[in-house]
Amino acid sequence: MKLISRLLLRNFVPVFLLSLAFFVLIIQLVDLFANLIRYLNLDIPIGEIFRVQILFLPKSVSYALPVALLFAVAYTLGAFYANNELVAVFGAGVSLGRFVFPTLAIGLFFSAGMFFFQEHVVIDTFREKNELSRRLLNITRTFSNTDVTIRAPGGEQIYSVEYYNDTTRELSRVMVLTRDREGRFVKRIDAASGRWNGEHWVWEQGTRFVAEPSENEGPTIVAEPFREYTSQVYRLPPDTFRRSGLNVDEMSWQDAGEWIQALRNTGQPYRQVLTDYYSRFSLALTPFVVVLLSSSFGGRFRKNILLMSLLVSLIGAVVYYVTGMVAGLMAGRGLIPPALGAWIGVVLFTVLGLLLLRTART
C-alpha cells in the first residue's frame, strides 16, 4: 500500500500545484482587470497596484485551493482510469476508498490548515487590501443610517430613528420608549431631532408622554410638549446608530463573536451575520468535501472517464456551493436556524460523498 500511495501522490501533487498556481493567477487577473480602468484614470503608480495584488494573494489562495484540489483529484483519478492503471490495484482487492485515502488525508489537512491560515493571514491582508484599494480609488463610505431601531442595554429603552447623520451626530424624527423591568410603559419621547452634547442626547421640538398614577384603573398618560428636553438617562452613544462598516470576512472569529453579541444586545438584525460567522467554521471543511466528492464521482464511470470525472466533479462542487448559498440566505431571513444554514451543505455532501465512495464499482 505504501507503493500504491506513493504512486498516487507522485501523480497528484504536480497537478495540484500547477492547478493552484493557475487558479490563483485567474483570480488575481479578475480582481486586477475589475479596477484597471480606474487605476489608469487616476494615474495610480504601478508599485501601489502591485502592492494591492500582493495583499490580495492570500485571499486568492483561499479561493483557489478547493478548486485546485477538485481539479487535481478528478484529473489524477481520471488519468489512472483512462490508462487502465488501476486494474492491478482493484484486482488485488484494494477498494477505491482505500486507494484515495492519501488524497482524503490531504483534503482534511488543508481544511485544518486553511482555518488557521484564514485567521492569522488572510483576514489581516484582505482588510488591508480593501482599505488600500478604497484609498487609491478615492472611495468614501458614509456611516449615516436610516430607519434604525435599537434596544439600549438592559432593554428598558427602545430608540426608533428615521435618520442618523454621522457627520453632525444628529438624529431626525426620533421616538424613545422607556419601560420598567416588567415591561410596563413609563415614558415616551417624540422629537423632531436630537443632538449629542458629548454626554447624552438633547431632544428638540417634541412631546413627552409620561405615565402618572391615577385613582382609576391603569395609569394616566400625560402629554407635555417641549422645545428642548434632556436627561442623563439618554446616554446611548451616537456610534450605536451608525451604518455598520464591519465585515465578518475582515474580523477574527473572536471579534466577530463579540460584534454579534453586541448586535443581539441592542436588538439589531444579526441572523445573517451569525450565519456568516458559523460558515467560517463549516466552509473550512470545503477542501475535504471537494476532495471527497471528486474521489467518489471518479469511481462511477467506465467510458470517457477523464472528461466525465472532471465534468461531474465540477457539477457536484457547483451544487455544493449553491446549496450553501441558498441555505445561508434562508438562515439570514430567519427561515431556518443560522447554524443549520451554515452546516447543512457540508453535512449533506459529506454523507453523499461517503455513500458514493462506499458503493463505487472497482
C-alpha positions in Angstrom: 0.0 0.0 0.0 2.9 2.4 0.6 4.0 1.9 -3.0 0.4 2.5 -4.3 0.1 5.6 -2.1 3.4 7.0 -3.4 2.2 6.3 -7.0 -1.0 8.3 -6.4 0.8 11.2 -4.7 3.5 11.3 -7.3 0.8 12.0 -9.9 -1.4 14.1 -7.8 1.0 16.7 -6.3 2.4 18.2 -9.5 -1.1 18.5 -11.0 -2.4 20.1 -7.7 0.5 22.7 -7.6 0.0 23.7 -11.2 -3.7 23.9 -10.8 -3.3 26.1 -7.6 -0.9 28.4 -9.4 -3.3 28.7 -12.4 -6.4 29.4 -10.5 -4.6 31.9 -8.2 -3.5 33.7 -11.4 -7.0 33.8 -12.8 -8.4 35.2 -9.5 -5.7 37.8 -9.4 -6.3 38.9 -13.0 -10.1 39.1 -12.4 -9.6 41.4 -9.5 -6.9 43.5 -11.3 -9.0 44.0 -14.5 -12.1 44.9 -12.5 -10.3 48.0 -11.3 -7.7 48.5 -14.1 -9.6 51.3 -15.9 -10.0 53.3 -12.6 -6.3 52.7 -11.8 -5.3 54.2 -15.1 -7.7 57.1 -15.0 -6.4 58.1 -11.5 -2.7 57.5 -12.6 -2.1 55.1 -9.7 1.6 54.1 -9.6 2.4 50.6 -10.7 4.0 49.9 -7.3 0.8 50.6 -5.5 -1.2 48.4 -7.8 1.3 45.6 -7.3 1.0 46.1 -3.5 -2.8 45.7 -3.7 -2.4 42.5 -5.7 0.2 41.1 -3.2 -2.1 41.8 -0.3 -4.9 40.0 -2.2 -2.7 37.0 -2.8 -3.6 35.1 0.5 -7.3 35.6 -0.2 -6.7 34.3 -3.8 -5.1 31.2 -2.4 -8.0 30.6 -0.1 -10.4 31.0 -3.0 -8.3 28.8 -5.4 -7.4 25.9 -3.1 -10.7 24.0 -3.2 -11.0 24.3 -6.9 -7.4 23.2 -7.4 -7.9 20.2 -5.2 -11.1 19.3 -7.1 -9.4 19.5 -10.5 -6.2 17.7 -9.3 -8.1 14.7 -7.8 -10.5 14.4 -10.8 -7.7 14.7 -13.3 -5.4 12.2 -11.5 -8.1 9.6 -11.0 -9.4 10.1 -14.5 -6.0 9.6 -15.9 -5.5 6.4 -13.9 -8.8 5.0 -15.1 -8.2 6.1 -18.7 -4.8 4.3 -18.8 -6.1 1.2 -17.1 -3.5 1.6 -14.4 -6.0 0.7 -11.6 -6.8 -2.7 -13.0 -4.0 -4.3 -11.0 -4.9 -2.2 -7.9 -8.5 -3.2 -7.9 -7.6 -6.8 -8.9 -5.5 -7.0 -5.8 -8.6 -6.3 -3.7 -7.8 -2.7 -2.9 -11.0 -0.6 -2.8 -11.4 2.9 -4.3 -11.8 4.3 -0.8 -8.5 2.8 0.4 -6.7 3.9 -2.8 -7.8 7.5 -2.5 -7.2 7.7 1.3 -4.0 9.8 0.9 -5.9 12.5 -1.1 -8.7 12.5 1.5 -6.0 12.9 4.2 -4.6 15.8 2.2 -8.0 17.4 2.0 -8.5 17.1 5.7 -5.1 18.6 6.4 -5.8 21.6 4.1 -9.2 22.1 5.8 -7.5 22.4 9.2 -4.6 24.4 7.8 -6.9 26.8 5.9 -8.8 27.8 9.0 -5.6 28.9 10.8 -4.3 30.5 7.6 -7.6 32.4 7.3 -7.5 33.6 10.9 -3.8 34.6 11.0 -3.0 35.7 7.5 -6.0 36.2 5.2 -8.1 38.4 7.4 -5.4 41.0 8.1 -4.1 41.1 4.5 -7.7 41.2 3.0 -8.7 44.1 5.3 -5.5 46.0 4.4 -6.1 45.3 0.7 -9.6 46.7 0.9 -8.5 49.8 2.8 -5.7 50.5 0.3 -8.0 50.0 -2.7 -10.6 52.4 -1.3 -7.9 55.0 -0.6 -6.3 54.7 -4.1 -9.7 54.8 -5.8 -11.0 57.6 -3.7 -13.9 55.5 -2.5 -15.5 57.1 0.6 -18.0 55.3 2.8 -20.8 57.0 4.7 -21.9 55.8 8.1 -25.1 57.8 8.2 -28.1 55.5 8.6 -31.9 55.4 8.0 -34.8 53.6 9.8 -32.8 52.5 12.8 -34.4 50.7 15.8 -32.2 49.9 18.7 -32.7 48.5 22.2 -30.5 50.0 24.8 -28.6 47.6 27.1 -31.0 46.3 29.7 -33.9 46.5 27.3 -35.6 49.4 29.2 -35.3 51.9 26.4 -36.1 51.5 22.7 -34.9 54.1 20.2 -36.6 54.4 16.8 -34.9 56.9 14.5 -35.8 57.8 10.9 -32.3 59.2 10.1 -28.9 59.4 11.7 -26.4 62.0 10.3 -22.9 60.7 11.2 -21.2 63.9 10.2 -23.2 66.1 12.6 -24.0 63.2 15.0 -27.7 64.2 15.0 -30.9 62.2 14.9 -34.0 63.1 13.0 -37.7 62.1 13.8 -36.9 60.2 17.0 -39.1 58.1 19.2 -37.7 56.8 22.5 -39.9 54.4 24.6 -39.0 53.8 28.2 -40.3 50.8 30.1 -39.8 49.4 33.6 -38.3 46.0 34.3 -41.8 44.3 34.0 -42.2 45.9 30.5 -44.8 48.5 31.6 -45.0 51.9 29.9 -43.1 54.6 31.8 -42.3 57.4 29.3 -42.1 58.2 25.6 -40.3 60.9 23.8 -41.3 62.1 20.3 -38.9 64.6 19.0 -38.2 66.2 15.6 -34.4 65.9 16.2 -31.8 65.0 18.7 -28.2 66.2 19.1 -25.4 64.7 21.1 -23.8 67.1 23.7 -20.9 64.8 24.4 -22.6 63.1 27.4 -26.2 62.5 26.5 -28.9 63.3 23.9 -30.8 66.6 23.8 -34.2 66.4 22.2 -35.7 69.3 20.3 -39.2 70.2 19.2 -41.3 67.3 20.5 -43.7 65.9 23.0 -43.1 63.9 26.2 -45.7 61.3 27.2 -45.5 60.3 30.9 -47.4 57.7 32.8 -48.8 59.1 36.0 -50.7 57.1 38.7 -54.5 57.7 38.9 -57.4 56.6 41.0 -58.9 54.8 38.0 -57.7 51.5 36.7 -54.3 51.9 35.0 -52.1 55.0 34.8 -53.0 58.2 33.1 -50.8 59.3 30.1 -49.9 63.0 30.2 -48.6 64.8 27.1 -46.1 67.6 27.7 -44.9 69.5 24.6 -41.3 70.9 24.7 -38.9 72.9 22.7 -35.9 71.3 24.3 -35.6 68.4 26.7 -32.7 66.4 28.1 -32.0 63.8 30.7 -28.9 61.8 31.8 -30.8 58.6 31.1 -30.5 59.1 27.3 -26.8 58.1 27.0 -26.8 55.6 24.2 -23.6 56.6 22.2 -24.1 58.0 18.6 -21.8 55.3 17.2 -24.6 52.8 18.0 -26.8 54.3 15.3 -24.1 54.2 12.6 -24.4 52.2 9.5 -22.2 49.2 10.1 -19.0 49.3 8.1 -17.8 46.0 9.6 -17.4 42.8 7.6 -17.1 39.4 9.1 -14.5 38.5 6.4 -12.3 41.2 7.8 -12.7 40.2 11.5 -11.1 37.4 13.6 -13.6 34.9 14.9 -13.3 36.3 18.5 -14.0 39.9 17.3 -16.9 38.6 15.1 -18.4 36.8 18.1 -18.2 40.0 20.3 -19.8 42.0 17.5 -22.7 39.6 17.1 -23.3 39.7 20.8 -23.4 43.5 20.7 -26.0 43.3 17.8 -28.1 41.0 19.9 -27.9 43.2 23.0 -29.1 46.3 21.0 -31.8 44.4 19.2 -30.3 44.8 15.7 -30.6 42.2 13.0 -27.9 39.6 13.5 -29.0 36.4 11.8 -27.2 36.9 8.5 -24.0 37.9 10.4 -24.3 34.9 12.7 -24.8 32.6 9.7 -21.6 34.0 8.1 -19.9 33.5 11.4 -20.8 29.8 11.5 -20.0 29.5 7.9 -16.4 30.4 8.7 -16.1 27.1 10.5 -18.2 25.0 8.2 -16.5 26.3 5.0 -13.1 25.4 6.4 -14.1 21.8 5.6 -14.6 22.7 1.9 -11.2 21.3 0.8 -12.0 17.9 2.3 -15.6 17.9 0.9 -14.5 18.7 -2.7 -11.8 16.0 -2.5 -14.3 13.5 -1.2 -16.8 14.4 -3.9 -14.2 14.3 -6.7 -12.8 10.9 -5.5 -16.3 9.4 -5.2 -17.5 10.6 -8.5 -14.4 9.3 -10.2 -15.5 5.7 -9.5 -18.8 5.9 -11.2 -17.8 5.8 -14.9 -16.2 3.4 -17.4 -16.4 5.5 -20.6 -14.9 8.9 -21.3 -13.6 8.6 -17.8 -11.3 11.6 -17.7 -13.9 14.0 -19.2 -16.8 12.7 -17.2 -14.8 12.7 -14.0 -13.9 16.4 -14.4 -17.4 17.4 -15.5 -19.3 15.6 -12.8 -16.9 16.7 -10.1 -17.3 20.3 -11.2 -21.1 20.0 -11.3 -21.1 18.4 -7.8 -18.9 21.3 -6.5 -21.2 23.9 -8.0 -24.3 22.3 -6.5 -22.5 22.1 -3.1 -21.7 25.9 -3.2 -25.2 26.8 -4.4 -26.7 24.7 -1.6 -24.6 26.6 0.9 -25.6 29.9 -0.6 -29.3 29.1 -0.6 -29.2 27.8 3.0 -27.3 30.9 4.1 -29.9 33.2 2.6 -32.7 31.2 4.2 -30.9 31.4 7.6 -30.4 35.2 7.1 -34.1 35.6 6.6 -35.0 33.6 9.7 -36.5 30.6 7.8 -34.0 28.2 9.3 -31.6 28.5 12.2 -28.2 30.1 11.4 -26.2 27.0 12.4 -28.3 24.8 10.1 -27.9 27.3 7.3 -24.1 27.2 7.7 -23.7 23.4 8.1 -26.4 21.7 6.1 -24.5 21.8 2.8 -21.3 20.4 4.3 -23.1 17.6 6.2 -25.2 16.6 3.2 -22.4 16.4 0.7 -20.0 14.7 3.1 -22.6 12.0 3.6 -23.3 11.8 -0.1 -19.6 11.6 -0.9 -19.1 8.8 1.7 -22.0 6.8 0.3 -20.8 7.2 -3.3 -17.3 6.2 -2.3 -18.5 3.1 -0.5 -20.7 2.0 -3.4 -18.1 2.8 -6.1 -17.5 -0.1 -8.5 -14.0 -1.4 -8.6 
